């Protein structure tokens, strides 16, 4: 997983401001396509299966979607 997500440890950095940025990952497909993709991403260490939203109806008929929301830290230098 990328280091800038909140669940990763961060060393103190004097002279910087940390802000949060929302990141959202959306999967839209058939029920099997969404659940298989979530499982594959879990096995690759991207996100825990329970971090994803429940399956929701997608705008396209017959498809579902699931959303992963994360906050990441963004460091900006103070000048």
Steps between C-alpha positions, in 0.01 A plus 500: 500500500624852431675670790290815487181329624412569863549146624871517413751644751633848425817655635475849644591764244570849635400786274219308331123512524310174470156502341260219420385422150212261430577226246219283363531183295188380320444156345198450272425165340290190546467370858767236429727753330492741794551235769781331305679833450469586870644157589787543251585845637491357854742220406735760351493700826307797362206500745321274743178349370306663785624848402271501194137609508226239468399430142275779374287525186695664217353750253522236225229237525620163622825630648610572855770719648714525810694800629821516700560831677831592653660814633860566416737750652632774276801688631559858392807701588452808711691791352 
